Structures are given as structure tokens and as C-alpha cells.
Amino acid sequence: MPPMTRCECKQLSFLGLRSYARRHGITNLEELIQRTGCCTGCGNCRPFLEEFLRTGEVQVGDRRIKLPDLDPPTGGSKVTK
């Protein structure tokens, strides 16, 4: 099974969602969901997105892979639940 790296229902990548959150100063998942609509279709991506936003990693089988940090945050804030 390939890693989940996007909200398939809304066609939003986890990298894009993290970048959006950082650009707009969003620090919690509920606000990110409200502003982008992510996780509001089937909801299957939510636990994977939460983990990615917390760690920058996605699960692939029994391995964890760190996705690139294309736009480091200026204030060091992370999106939380």
C-alpha cells in the first residue's frame, strides 16, 4: 500500500497543507480543516495528516519516511490537534 501523502477527497497534498498552515499562521488542525476543507470528505487522511504535521514523516509499511521541508517555518511553530 502506498503512503498516504494527501487528502484524496479534496486533492490537497500534505506538503501543501503544511506550507499553507505556515504561511497563514495556523497552529492547530481544526483551523486548518476549517480553512482548507481537508479531512472533510471520507476522513481517512486525518490521522495520517496529524502525524505528518507533528513529525514531518509518513508511514510506509513498517517504515517511516521524512518528507522534505520545502519552506521552513519562520517562527518554529507546528500545527497541533
C-alpha positions as CSV (number, residue, x, y, z in Angstrom):
1,M,0.0,0.0,0.0
2,P,1.5,3.4,-1.0
3,P,2.0,6.0,1.7
4,M,-0.9,8.5,2.3
5,T,0.6,11.9,1.5
6,R,-2.5,13.8,0.5
7,C,-6.2,14.3,1.2
8,E,-7.5,12.4,-1.8
9,C,-11.1,13.7,-1.5
10,K,-10.0,17.4,-1.7
11,Q,-6.8,16.7,-3.8
12,L,-4.6,18.5,-1.2
13,S,-1.1,17.3,-0.6
14,F,0.2,17.1,3.0
15,L,3.2,19.3,1.9
16,G,0.9,21.9,0.5
17,L,-1.3,21.9,3.7
18,R,1.8,22.3,5.9
19,S,3.0,25.1,3.7
20,Y,-0.4,26.8,3.8
21,A,-0.6,26.5,7.6
22,R,2.8,28.1,8.0
23,R,2.1,30.9,5.6
24,H,-1.2,31.7,7.3
25,G,0.0,31.3,10.9
26,I,-2.3,28.3,11.5
27,T,-1.2,26.3,14.5
28,N,-4.0,23.8,15.1
29,L,-5.5,21.1,12.9
30,E,-9.1,22.2,13.4
31,E,-8.4,25.6,12.0
32,L,-6.5,24.1,9.0
33,I,-9.5,21.8,8.3
34,Q,-11.9,24.8,8.6
35,R,-9.9,27.0,6.2
36,T,-9.0,24.3,3.6
37,G,-11.7,21.7,3.8
38,C,-9.1,18.9,4.2
39,C,-10.2,15.8,6.1
40,T,-13.9,16.6,5.5
41,G,-14.6,14.1,2.7
42,C,-14.0,10.5,3.8
43,G,-11.8,11.5,6.7
44,N,-9.3,8.6,6.1
45,C,-6.4,11.1,5.8
46,R,-6.9,12.8,9.2
47,P,-4.7,10.5,11.4
48,F,-2.0,10.5,8.7
49,L,-2.1,14.3,8.3
50,E,-2.0,14.8,12.1
51,E,1.1,12.6,12.3
52,F,2.7,14.3,9.3
53,L,2.1,17.7,10.7
54,R,3.5,16.7,14.1
55,T,6.6,14.8,12.8
56,G,7.1,15.6,9.1
57,E,7.0,11.8,8.4
58,V,4.7,9.4,6.7
59,Q,4.3,5.7,7.4
60,V,5.2,3.3,4.5
61,G,4.6,-0.3,5.6
62,D,6.7,-0.7,8.8
63,R,9.0,2.2,7.9
64,R,8.7,6.0,8.5
65,I,9.8,8.4,5.8
66,K,10.6,12.0,6.4
67,L,9.2,14.3,3.6
68,P,11.2,17.3,2.6
69,D,10.8,20.6,4.4
70,L,10.4,22.9,1.4
71,D,9.6,26.0,3.3
72,P,11.0,26.0,6.9
73,P,8.7,27.9,9.4
74,T,9.9,31.4,10.4
75,G,8.6,31.1,14.0
76,G,9.2,27.4,14.5
77,S,5.5,26.7,15.2
78,K,4.0,23.4,14.5
79,V,0.3,22.6,13.8
80,T,-1.3,20.7,16.7
81,K,-4.5,18.9,17.2
